[in-house]
């Protein structure tokens, strides 16, 4: 079954590339990037498969067991646009493959002076003979760094100015994972790609690692009344656990208005929140958003934007505003 699906995927990739992508490249005089474009076609199809799977699985669940009914349809459409930009545009993978040749060149220079390239698999001899074990090791290590990256975005004022766009969604839904400022996305993708390359992740591995992480994060943000029970909640981030991270005044500003902080920063595995004392396992499906976007007297009525470009522009303004607030 799996081999058949892989074969169909390869046929679709070849047809799309030969029928559309390659002719366009030659027409534009870009024949020298044919190899990269062929890889880009693969990423595009992977993104399409992800979107289709998410819609077929999570959308019915949102209708069947929603946390919140009557979500704002415009907010959902904007989130879907973010998902298309991020996944069909291969934002994350493009950064990795752009940096890969640079790291190869640096590794070559280091080899000349006697410094060998580090590979995480060298710490566990024989682990490469068990592909699933190697995959899980890389997933855990990358998730550890992702936890600290995510936590940092809640600790620095200028960074929160960008990341707050993600938290401004009052109607979390299956597309909300990718509702991020483009600068925030670019920074995260560069950081995670650099870490992956530093620990020896191969390109084919990185594609699968990214897919696994993205699919799980889409589930976390879905508008579904799902949790994994007392034990499961501590093994894998659930929709209820992550929803607490988005809770008004709890997932952020947990120490009072204007304060930075929060809880439940883990991206995949709650163990990091448990170890570093940022876990909140309160069994509640909470209201989401940011305190200052609420109308007075609860908040300040801050506008986070209703459309894609307005949200991006306001994010830059907040970054500058909050950075000045920190300096004063």
C-alpha positions in Angstrom: 0.0 0.0 0.0 2.7 2.5 1.0 4.8 1.6 -2.0 1.8 2.2 -4.3 1.2 5.6 -2.7 4.9 6.5 -3.1 4.7 5.5 -6.8 1.6 7.5 -7.4 3.2 10.5 -5.7 6.3 10.2 -7.9 4.1 10.0 -11.0 2.2 13.1 -10.0 5.4 15.0 -9.2 6.9 14.0 -12.6 3.8 15.0 -14.5 3.4 18.4 -12.7 7.1 19.2 -13.2 7.3 18.2 -16.9 3.9 19.6 -17.9 3.9 23.0 -16.0 7.0 23.8 -14.0 9.8 23.0 -16.4 8.2 24.8 -19.4 7.7 27.9 -17.3 11.3 27.8 -16.2 12.7 27.5 -19.7 10.3 30.3 -20.9 11.7 32.6 -18.2 15.3 31.6 -18.8 15.6 29.9 -15.5 16.8 26.5 -16.6 19.8 26.6 -14.3 17.5 26.0 -11.2 15.8 23.0 -12.7 17.0 20.6 -10.0 15.8 22.9 -7.2 12.5 23.4 -8.9 12.0 19.6 -9.1 12.5 19.4 -5.3 10.2 22.4 -4.9 7.5 20.5 -6.9 7.8 17.7 -4.3 7.3 20.1 -1.4 4.3 21.7 -3.1 2.7 18.3 -3.5 3.5 17.3 0.1 1.8 20.5 1.2 -1.3 19.7 -0.9 -1.5 16.2 0.7 -1.2 17.8 4.1 -4.0 20.2 3.4 -6.3 17.5 2.1 -5.6 15.2 5.0 -6.2 18.0 7.6 -9.5 18.9 5.9 -10.7 15.3 5.7 -9.8 14.4 9.3 -9.9 17.6 11.4 -12.7 19.5 9.8 -15.3 16.8 10.5 -14.0 16.6 14.1 -14.5 20.4 14.5 -18.1 20.0 13.4 -18.7 17.0 15.6 -17.1 18.0 18.9 -16.2 21.7 18.8 -15.0 23.7 21.7 -16.6 26.9 20.3 -19.4 27.0 17.8 -20.0 29.7 15.2 -16.4 30.6 14.5 -15.8 33.8 12.6 -15.6 32.6 9.0 -13.4 35.5 7.9 -10.8 34.6 10.6 -10.8 31.0 9.4 -10.3 32.1 5.8 -7.3 34.3 6.8 -5.8 31.4 8.8 -6.3 29.1 5.8 -4.4 31.7 3.7 -1.5 31.6 6.1 -1.5 27.8 5.9 -1.3 27.9 2.1 1.5 30.4 2.2 3.5 28.4 4.7 2.9 24.9 3.4 2.4 25.2 -0.3 5.2 27.7 -0.5 7.5 25.3 1.4 8.7 28.1 3.6 10.3 25.9 6.2 11.9 23.4 3.8 13.2 26.1 1.4 15.2 27.7 4.2 16.7 24.3 5.0 17.7 23.5 1.4 19.1 27.0 0.9 21.3 26.6 4.0 22.4 23.0 3.2 25.0 24.0 0.6 26.3 26.7 2.9 26.8 24.2 5.7 28.5 21.7 3.2 31.0 24.4 2.2 31.7 25.3 5.9 32.1 21.6 6.7 34.6 21.2 3.9 36.7 24.1 5.1 36.6 22.7 8.7 37.7 19.3 7.4 40.8 20.9 5.9 41.9 22.1 9.3 41.1 18.8 11.0 37.6 19.5 12.4 35.1 16.8 11.5 31.4 17.4 11.0 29.3 16.5 14.0 26.5 14.0 13.6 24.1 13.2 16.5 23.8 9.6 15.3 27.5 9.1 16.2 26.5 9.2 19.9 24.4 6.1 19.4 26.4 3.5 17.4 24.1 1.4 15.3 21.0 3.6 15.6 21.1 4.2 11.9 20.2 0.5 11.5 16.8 1.4 13.1 15.4 4.3 11.0 12.4 4.8 13.3 14.7 5.2 16.4 16.9 7.7 14.6 13.9 9.6 13.5 12.5 9.8 17.0 15.8 10.9 18.5 16.0 13.8 16.0 12.4 14.7 16.7 13.0 14.9 20.4 16.2 16.9 20.1 14.6 19.4 17.7 11.5 19.7 19.9 13.8 20.6 22.9 15.2 23.5 21.0 11.8 24.4 19.6 10.5 24.6 23.3 13.2 27.2 24.1 12.7 29.1 20.9 8.9 29.3 21.6 9.5 30.3 25.2 11.9 33.1 24.1 9.2 34.6 21.9 7.2 35.2 25.0 10.1 36.7 27.0 11.4 39.5 24.8 9.2 42.5 24.1 10.1 43.0 20.4 9.7 39.3 19.7 6.3 39.2 21.4 5.3 42.1 19.2 5.6 39.7 16.3 4.5 36.5 17.9 1.4 38.1 19.4 -0.2 37.9 16.0 -0.4 34.1 16.5 -2.1 34.6 19.8 -4.6 37.2 18.7 -6.9 34.5 17.1 -10.0 34.4 19.3 -11.4 31.5 17.3 -8.7 28.8 17.2 -9.2 26.4 14.3 -7.3 23.7 12.4 -5.6 26.3 10.2 -4.4 28.5 13.1 -1.0 26.9 13.5 0.4 28.9 10.6 -1.1 32.2 11.6 2.3 33.8 12.2 4.1 37.0 11.2 6.3 36.3 8.2 9.4 37.6 10.0 8.6 35.4 13.0 8.3 32.4 10.6 11.5 33.2 8.8 13.4 33.6 12.1 12.1 30.3 13.4 12.8 28.4 10.2 16.3 29.6 10.0 17.1 28.7 13.6 15.5 25.3 13.4 17.2 24.6 10.0 20.6 25.6 11.4 20.1 23.3 14.4 19.0 20.4 12.2 22.1 20.8 10.0 24.4 21.1 13.0 23.2 17.8 14.4 23.5 16.0 11.1 19.9 15.7 9.9 19.7 14.6 6.2 17.4 16.4 3.8 15.1 13.4 3.4 14.9 13.1 7.2 14.1 16.8 7.6 11.1 16.6 5.3 9.6 13.9 7.3 10.4 15.6 10.7 8.8 18.8 9.5 5.7 16.9 8.3 5.3 15.0 11.5 5.6 18.2 13.6 3.3 20.3 11.4 0.5 17.7 11.4 0.6 17.4 15.2 0.6 21.2 15.6 -2.5 21.5 13.4 -4.3 19.1 15.7 -3.2 21.1 18.7 -4.8 24.3 17.3 -8.0 22.6 16.1 -11.4 23.6 17.5 -12.0 20.2 19.0 -12.9 19.1 22.5 -10.1 16.5 22.8 -7.6 15.6 25.5 -5.4 12.6 26.0 -6.1 11.7 29.6 -4.0 12.1 32.7 -1.0 10.1 31.3 -1.4 11.0 27.6 -1.5 14.7 28.3 2.0 14.4 29.8 3.4 12.5 26.8 2.1 14.5 23.8 0.7 18.0 23.5 -3.1 17.8 23.1 -5.6 20.4 21.8 -6.7 21.1 25.4 -3.2 21.4 26.7 -2.1 23.8 24.0 -5.4 25.8 24.2 -4.3 26.7 27.7 -1.2 28.2 26.2 -3.5 30.5 24.2 -5.7 31.4 27.2 -6.4 35.0 27.9 -4.2 36.2 30.8 -3.0 32.6 31.4 -1.1 31.5 28.3 0.4 35.0 28.3 0.5 37.9 30.7 0.1 35.3 33.5 1.7 37.6 36.1 -0.5 40.6 35.4 -1.2 43.0 32.6 1.8 43.9 30.5 3.9 41.1 31.9 5.7 38.6 29.7 5.5 34.9 30.4 2.9 32.2 30.1 2.7 28.4 30.2 2.6 25.2 28.0 5.3 26.2 25.6 6.1 22.7 24.5 5.6 22.1 20.8 5.2 18.3 20.8 6.3 16.8 24.1 5.1 18.3 27.4 8.1 16.8 29.2 10.0 20.1 28.6 7.2 22.1 30.4 7.3 19.6 33.2 11.1 19.7 33.6 11.3 23.5 33.4 8.1 24.2 35.4 6.0 25.9 32.8 3.3 23.2 32.6 -0.4 23.9 33.3 -2.6 20.8 33.2 -5.8 22.5 34.3 -8.6 20.4 32.7 -10.4 23.3 31.0 -11.2 24.4 27.5 -10.5 28.1 27.8 -11.3 31.3 25.9 -8.3 32.3 23.7 -6.8 35.6 22.8 -4.7 38.4 24.3 -5.8 40.6 27.2 -5.1 44.0 25.5 -7.3 43.1 22.4 -10.4 42.9 24.6 -12.7 46.0 24.7 -12.5 48.3 27.8 -12.7 47.9 30.7 -11.2 44.4 30.4 -8.6 45.4 27.9 -7.4 48.2 25.6 -9.2 47.3 22.4 -5.9 46.9 20.5 -6.4 46.2 16.8 -4.4 43.2 15.5 -5.7 43.5 12.0 -8.5 41.9 10.0 -6.6 41.0 6.8 -3.3 39.3 5.9 -1.3 42.5 5.0 -2.9 44.6 7.8 -1.8 41.9 10.3 1.7 41.9 8.9 2.0 45.7 9.0 0.6 46.0 12.5 3.0 43.2 13.6 6.0 45.3 12.5 4.5 48.4 14.3 4.1 46.4 17.5 7.6 45.0 17.3 9.0 48.6 17.2 6.6 49.8 19.8 7.4 47.0 22.3 11.1 47.3 21.7 11.0 51.0 22.6 8.9 50.1 25.7 11.7 47.7 26.8 14.4 50.3 26.3 12.6 52.9 28.4 
